[in-house]
Amino acid sequence: MPPLEGTPSLEVTGAVATLTLRRPSQRNSLTDEDLHMLMTHFDAINHNPAIQVVVLQASTHGQDKPVFSAGYNVGGFDNDVMAPLFFEKIPEALERLRPITICALNGSVYGGATDLVLACDLRVGLCGMSWRMPACALGLHYYPSGLRRYVSRFGLNASKRAFLLGQSLRFEDLKALGLFETLAEADQLDSAVTQLVHTLTRMAPLALQATKQSLNEVAAGLYCEPVLKERARQSVHSSDFSEGRAAFAERRPPVFTGR
């Protein structure tokens, strides 16, 4: 069991990797050390072909009101005015992870941490929590990829509301935007995440990961039809596609091998 407080931890169990933010006494604000550790963990995940799903969560132990993350530790701004531009690399790398990512959003979230949430493929939220993006209130124009993710996930009007007003938004209102797979009470959050993980680990890994990559490219305006056609061609000739067809015909669950 890792220490309660410290840099983000990575635990791998079979096909599932769990990343945990571990500074609950500081509302899980992200220091430069945390950001570098996340990048190290991302690299380890990408180099482990057994990992199919990544769960991003936070320790909220000892908090009166759970906070997933208060965003970038503002003390870093005093040491490096370019810190917000470095921060951009973290959600970009998270979005590009090979496995499918789930954010178990077990508390309120603020600032740059909201972009970590948006960089995940799927999200499960905790009922009664709030979301706030105070960049303009701090005098900061947000970095480009973060704005793209907001508009892609929120839509333009809701993104303007989040940035230009800088007010707290309820998770319940964000669910109406399609941001969450589900909102759960505290005692049901883990089971909701487990159910998503179970669904994903039963899918064909190669098709799942290639489709994620293609969807992200389309959303980012990087649509390249020959590349997408080649991924489709490779899937047609894969062993997983043969197994999927055989399982469907035989009315049994498929056993995919990722080949």
VOGU-3710 file (C-alpha; in Angstrom, 3 decimals, decimal comma):
1> mpplegtpsl> 0,000/0,000/0,000  1,583/3,348/-1,055  1,896/6,183/1,483  -1,220/8,291/1,869  0,461/11,530/0,736  2,903/11,938/-2,126  3,271/11,907/-5,870  0,675/10,072/-7,988  0,857/6,293/-7,680  0,499/3,654/-10,391
11> evtgavatlt> -0,860/0,197/-9,642  -1,305/-2,469/-12,309  -3,581/-5,471/-11,832  -3,899/-7,609/-14,922  -5,251/-5,484/-17,760  -6,130/-2,518/-15,536  -3,837/0,304/-14,396  -4,940/2,692/-11,636  -3,437/6,170/-11,307  -4,148/7,875/-7,974
21> lrrpsqrnsl> -3,567/11,521/-7,054  -2,287/11,468/-3,463  -2,207/14,921/-1,882  -5,619/15,041/-0,152  -4,430/17,472/2,535  -3,672/19,942/-0,287  -6,908/19,172/-2,120  -4,793/17,164/-4,565  -3,308/20,294/-6,114  -0,687/19,290/-8,660
31> tdedlhmlmt> 2,949/20,227/-8,104  5,670/20,103/-10,751  6,875/16,886/-9,124  3,399/15,399/-9,561  3,281/16,374/-13,218  6,650/14,795/-13,972  5,610/11,629/-12,137  2,408/11,441/-14,178  4,477/11,637/-17,371  6,678/8,807/-16,087
41> hfdainhnpa> 3,600/6,702/-15,341  2,120/7,451/-18,783  5,311/6,196/-20,416  5,227/3,001/-18,327  1,589/2,395/-19,270  2,241/2,841/-22,979  5,118/0,360/-22,811  3,059/-2,322/-21,065  0,968/-4,054/-23,769  -1,019/-5,992/-21,153
51> iqvvvlqast> -2,763/-2,804/-19,963  -6,096/-2,238/-21,682  -7,802/0,209/-19,296  -6,509/3,049/-17,126  -8,506/4,461/-14,193  -7,610/7,948/-12,948  -8,789/8,638/-9,404  -7,839/10,716/-6,353  -7,454/10,132/-2,645  -9,937/12,267/-0,718
61> hgqdkpvfsa> -9,066/10,826/2,700  -9,613/13,300/5,510  -11,380/15,914/3,381  -14,649/17,380/4,680  -15,894/17,901/1,121  -14,201/15,651/-1,427  -11,964/17,414/-3,951  -10,589/15,367/-6,831  -8,078/18,105/-7,576  -7,802/21,860/-7,098
71> gynvggfdnd> -5,677/22,056/-10,251  -2,109/23,251/-10,657  -0,430/24,347/-7,432  -0,383/28,123/-7,888  2,907/28,341/-5,987  4,514/27,063/-9,167  3,521/30,235/-10,987  5,850/32,223/-8,731  8,834/30,097/-9,737  8,095/29,737/-13,440
81> vmaplffeki> 5,683/31,917/-15,398  5,819/29,328/-18,199  4,349/26,672/-15,879  0,847/26,829/-17,445  2,382/26,021/-20,829  4,242/23,010/-19,418  1,042/21,817/-17,782  -0,504/21,448/-21,265  1,782/18,489/-21,966  0,154/16,403/-19,224
91> pealerlrpi> -3,457/16,230/-20,477  -2,139/15,951/-24,038  -0,145/12,858/-23,041  -3,105/11,491/-21,085  -5,382/11,916/-24,099  -2,875/10,069/-26,302  -2,472/7,062/-23,985  -2,853/3,800/-25,887  -5,357/2,166/-23,463  -8,882/3,421/-22,842
101> ticalngsvy> -8,999/5,839/-19,907  -11,712/6,310/-17,282  -11,803/9,200/-14,834  -13,357/8,205/-11,519  -14,218/11,781/-10,578  -14,735/11,252/-6,863  -14,852/14,920/-5,856  -15,094/18,492/-7,077  -12,541/19,626/-9,649  -11,015/22,993/-10,468
111> ggatdlvlac> -8,692/24,720/-12,912  -6,217/22,709/-14,929  -7,378/19,477/-13,325  -10,622/19,827/-15,283  -8,552/19,253/-18,424  -7,184/15,993/-17,007  -10,802/14,908/-16,628  -11,634/15,936/-20,195  -8,536/14,158/-21,531  -9,958/10,828/-20,329
121> dlrvglcgms> -12,134/8,824/-22,705  -14,946/8,151/-20,231  -16,011/9,720/-16,943  -17,979/8,649/-13,865  -18,881/11,480/-11,498  -19,873/11,791/-7,863  -23,298/13,292/-7,182  -23,392/16,736/-5,601  -19,931/17,882/-6,701  -18,890/20,998/-8,648
131> wrmpacalgl> -16,615/22,013/-11,530  -14,916/25,397/-11,964  -12,553/26,888/-14,536  -11,155/30,184/-13,119  -8,514/30,899/-15,799  -9,938/34,268/-16,884  -10,412/35,292/-13,252  -6,642/34,758/-12,834  -5,831/36,717/-15,988  -4,842/33,609/-17,927
141> hyypsglrry> -5,707/32,726/-21,530  -5,961/28,960/-21,499  -3,649/26,869/-23,679  -4,903/25,732/-27,137  -5,399/21,989/-26,669  -7,339/22,612/-23,451  -9,721/24,939/-25,267  -10,146/22,319/-27,985  -11,019/19,649/-25,448  -13,525/21,934/-23,741
151> vsrfglnask> -15,309/22,796/-26,997  -15,216/19,146/-28,099  -16,691/17,824/-24,830  -18,805/20,769/-23,603  -19,806/22,444/-26,855  -19,142/26,126/-27,574  -21,876/27,736/-25,470  -21,166/25,732/-22,326  -17,417/26,308/-22,785  -18,012/30,053/-22,904
161> rafllgqslr> -20,088/29,817/-19,746  -17,323/27,881/-17,982  -14,485/30,212/-19,000  -16,040/33,660/-19,343  -18,111/33,537/-16,163  -15,689/31,423/-14,148  -18,505/30,185/-11,939  -18,995/26,775/-10,372  -20,987/24,304/-12,448  -22,849/21,381/-10,922
171> fedlkalglf> -21,993/17,870/-12,086  -25,735/17,323/-12,496  -25,849/20,126/-15,086  -22,762/18,816/-16,861  -24,303/15,368/-17,173  -26,916/16,929/-19,445  -24,019/17,783/-21,819  -23,125/14,089/-22,052  -19,936/14,578/-20,041  -20,498/11,613/-17,706
181> etlaeadqld> -21,344/7,996/-18,345  -23,154/8,167/-15,037  -23,362/10,112/-11,789  -23,220/7,925/-8,710  -23,609/8,294/-4,986  -20,428/7,794/-2,946  -21,235/4,179/-2,080  -21,931/3,326/-5,741  -19,052/5,092/-7,508  -16,596/2,191/-7,342
191> savtqlvhtl> -19,141/-0,298/-8,692  -20,003/2,056/-11,570  -16,324/2,299/-12,495  -15,879/-1,470/-12,147  -18,782/-2,058/-14,502  -17,200/0,196/-17,135  -13,862/-1,562/-16,738  -15,565/-4,948/-17,124  -17,260/-3,836/-20,345  -14,046/-2,447/-21,829
201> trmaplalqa> -11,867/-5,445/-20,998  -14,284/-7,697/-22,873  -13,882/-5,697/-26,085  -11,318/-6,409/-28,813  -8,232/-4,459/-27,660  -6,746/-3,630/-31,070  -10,032/-2,365/-32,485  -10,791/-0,471/-29,278  -7,450/1,326/-29,153  -7,313/2,093/-32,883
211> tkqslnevaa> -10,868/3,436/-32,839  -10,049/5,649/-29,840  -7,081/7,066/-31,730  -9,134/7,716/-34,841  -11,979/9,392/-32,940  -9,533/11,684/-31,130  -7,906/12,632/-34,427  -11,252/13,432/-36,025  -12,255/15,549/-33,000  -8,937/17,443/-33,195
221> glycepvlke> -9,411/18,205/-36,904  -6,672/15,753/-37,897  -8,907/13,555/-40,068  -6,845/11,585/-42,597  -8,940/9,124/-44,570  -6,047/6,920/-45,812  -4,831/6,439/-42,227  -8,302/5,530/-40,970  -8,842/3,177/-43,915  -5,580/1,406/-43,136
231> rarqsvhssd> -6,634/0,896/-39,519  -9,934/-0,526/-40,743  -8,085/-2,830/-43,161  -5,826/-4,100/-40,384  -8,821/-4,865/-38,170  -10,511/-6,876/-40,923  -7,423/-9,100/-41,170  -6,949/-9,475/-37,404  -7,389/-12,655/-35,402  -9,708/-10,749/-33,081
241> fsegraafae> -12,142/-10,052/-35,919  -12,150/-13,743/-36,838  -12,816/-14,630/-33,200  -15,557/-12,006/-32,912  -17,394/-13,408/-35,931  -16,999/-16,987/-34,722  -18,264/-16,112/-31,239  -21,269/-14,294/-32,686  -22,138/-17,288/-34,883  -21,700/-19,728/-31,986
251> rrppvftgr> -23,575/-17,492/-29,522  -20,747/-17,421/-26,991  -18,605/-14,688/-25,439  -15,535/-13,924/-27,571  -12,035/-14,551/-26,276  -9,872/-11,828/-27,781  -6,083/-12,035/-27,829  -5,198/-8,587/-29,143  -3,792/-9,942/-32,392
//
